[in-house]
Amino acid sequence: MEEPIFDELRTKQQLGYSVGCRKGDGNGTLSFTIFLQSDSHNGLTLVERVQEFIKSFSVTLSTMDSTTFSEQGKEQCCTDSFSSSAFGGY
């Protein structure tokens, strides 16, 4: 999912200079984070665009056949870590 997030939100929509995702597993709780850092768009705009992306990507996932879904899951799984210095370590 990292590539579609970067492609849509960073490349096509040009929302920010730092765009990506990460997955987590803390204390048995799975999590997924999409992050954007921008000096040209306000927080509300970023949240709205991420919500729109999630809606459209969920349609993409729901219409995929199981083989394609499995292949995409292996290829486009987001990274476990990213440079988080700009986010105060979060």
C-alpha positions in Angstrom: 0.0 0.0 0.0 3.0 2.3 0.4 3.4 2.8 -3.4 -0.2 3.7 -4.1 -0.2 6.1 -1.1 2.9 7.8 -2.3 1.8 7.8 -5.9 -1.6 9.3 -5.3 -1.0 11.7 -2.3 2.6 12.8 -3.1 3.1 12.5 -6.8 -0.4 13.2 -8.3 -2.0 15.4 -5.6 1.3 16.9 -4.5 0.1 17.2 -0.9 3.4 17.3 0.9 7.1 16.5 0.8 6.9 13.6 3.3 4.1 11.1 2.5 3.9 7.4 3.4 2.6 4.7 5.7 3.7 2.3 8.4 2.3 -0.7 10.2 2.7 -1.4 13.8 2.1 -4.1 16.4 2.3 -2.8 19.9 1.2 -4.9 22.8 -0.8 -7.2 20.5 -2.7 -4.3 18.8 -2.2 -4.0 15.1 -2.1 -0.5 13.7 -1.7 1.2 10.4 -0.6 4.9 10.0 -0.7 7.1 7.0 1.5 10.2 7.4 1.8 13.5 5.5 3.9 16.5 6.2 3.1 19.6 4.2 3.9 23.3 4.3 1.4 24.1 1.5 -1.8 22.4 2.8 -3.6 22.7 6.2 -4.4 19.7 8.4 -8.1 19.5 7.5 -7.3 19.3 3.8 -4.8 16.5 4.4 -7.2 14.5 6.5 -9.9 14.9 3.9 -7.6 13.7 1.1 -6.4 10.7 3.1 -10.1 9.8 3.8 -10.8 10.0 0.1 -7.8 7.9 -0.7 -8.9 5.2 1.8 -12.4 5.1 0.3 -11.1 4.7 -3.3 -8.4 2.2 -2.3 -10.9 0.1 -0.4 -13.0 -0.2 -3.6 -9.8 -1.2 -5.5 -9.1 -3.9 -2.9 -12.7 -5.2 -2.8 -12.8 -5.7 -6.6 -9.5 -7.6 -6.8 -9.4 -11.3 -7.3 -7.8 -13.3 -4.6 -4.6 -14.0 -6.6 -4.0 -10.4 -7.4 -4.8 -9.4 -3.8 -2.2 -11.9 -2.5 0.4 -10.6 -5.0 -0.2 -7.0 -4.2 -0.1 -7.7 -0.5 3.4 -9.1 -0.8 4.6 -6.3 -3.1 3.0 -3.3 -1.6 3.1 -3.9 2.1 4.1 -0.7 3.8 7.4 -0.5 5.7 7.8 -1.2 9.4 9.9 1.9 9.9 10.5 5.3 8.4 12.5 8.4 9.3 10.4 9.9 12.0 12.7 12.7 13.2 10.2 15.3 11.9 7.5 13.7 13.9 9.3 13.8 17.2 9.9 10.0 17.1 6.2 9.1 16.5 
